[in-house]
Amino acid sequence: MALWVGSLTAYVALEWISFIHEYKGLPVTPWNPGLGVVFGLIMARGAFYASVLFVGVIVSEVLVLQTRLAWPVVFGIAAIIALAYGGVADLCRRNLTFDPAISRLRDLAIVLFAGMTAVVFIALLLPTLLVMDAKLDWADVNVATIPLVLGDLIGIAVLAPLTMRLIHLGDVPFHPATPRPEIALHALLLGGSLAVVHVIGFDQGARFFYILFLPVVVTAIRFGLDGASAALAFTQFALVGLLHGAGIPASAFTEFQLLMGVLTTTGLTVGAVVSERHNANVRARRAEARLRDLEVEAAQAARFHLVSGMTTALAHEINQPMTAARAFARSASHLVSRDEPDLGRVRDNISKVVAQIDHAGEIVRRMRDFLRRGRLQFNTVQVRPMVEDALTLIRADATQKHVSLSFEAPADLPPVMGDRVQLQQVLLNLVRNAVDSISGERGRKGKVRVSARLIGDPARIEFSVHDNGPGMTDDEAERLFDPLVSSKTHGLGLGLPICVSITEVHGGRVWLHSHEAGSTEFRFTVPLTPPRTDP
């Protein structure tokens, strides 16, 4: 209700400010800001607010225009205006894909189209009503309706988009935080241009009117649709005030109305295009951020899936040191219970208990670190320890499947900058795939060889995972890196695509070097320096 009352008050106040004189029952104004505000409200919130127009027109006819028309004619004028704008707005909202926050140039075009359509209906119906009431002659129609149509169109074009953006403020952010001095500079440029046109004189002002295009277009480029609408509203109010103050007759306003229409169309179009492009960039950045989040979640799911396949072997790997620790502890307890305890052996057994527990704890720590969730954390990664830790996680599973693992690398390999857990995931995915491919071949003595070496310019580390498994067909090799494609019964089809994503983020790449039987080899590279990212 507060919005309804506030919009009615604004309509009547703006009618009073913009009114110049009445021509046989029709107001003659350079532009109609009250209509622009209410029409923007109707387009943003629905046809219910057309009732503001109905009541506002009646109040304005009585208080502002001080009309002498009969009450049925006044009610008829109000009904025509309210039904035309409310009906056209409702049809557009129901039948056109339309964003009331005006996030695209298309939305602005719909608002202007709806306003123009309603103005045409009113321009046909209102004069007809007044002619039927003998208040107008058909010869007066052009004199009365042309300024009315131009004024209504300019009012809608300037204030309807601004009103709609204010209603949806925050829904479609478009401009960055702007220093106040820059805003003041734009206002100064606009005010200075108006002063120039005023000083030149309005008898010649139409020729110099295009000076106003510069500040309006510059503001539209910098601040988008919001800036364009605000600049145009300021320009319209100031220019009409200056024209009226200079004593320009109402009949001379038509030329300025046309120029104001051109300025308004230009400014709004530039502003809408700028806002649309900015909003597209914002949506693209949000989509990229969401994609990165999904990649992190997919990578985590793949890590859990990878470890779930190694669960039995890892449990066995942890159980071995715990069983040994239990045996050493029982032995130490037995030695201590003797009449003459052998303290040397007791201390030795306790040291072995601690060592076995530390070994089990280290396996758990590595698994926990591998399963941790988080974004990429680029740090200095020593290649040999990183690979050895990864192989420790999968060695038990490989041993259980009768596959031997080996690692070859020069002792002087330089470190790389990357995320240790993510790089381990690439290695584990490739090694696990190799182990699984060999384990399906009965009677084959499986071997998986991991190697790392420094290559190229710029310098990078090339990793290789080579196995003596059955290889793969050309068709399998071609579809190898497609998401959700897996040769395993319970595979997710995420492992290799995630390897691609991780290596690309690190500035490297992964590829199938060979898929021959007995000599299948995957390779991937990681540069020594991290990739450059945009701020």
Helices and strands as residue ranges (DSSP letters): H 2-18, E 21-23, E 26-28, H 33-45, G 47-49, H 50-63, H 71-95, H 105-132, G 138-140, H 141-167, H 180-200, H 202-208, G 209-212, H 213-245, G 250-252, H 253-309, H 311-336, H 343-371, E 379-381, H 383-400, E 403-408, E 416-418, H 420-439, E 446-455, E 460-467, H 474-478, H 495-505, E 510-516, E 519-527
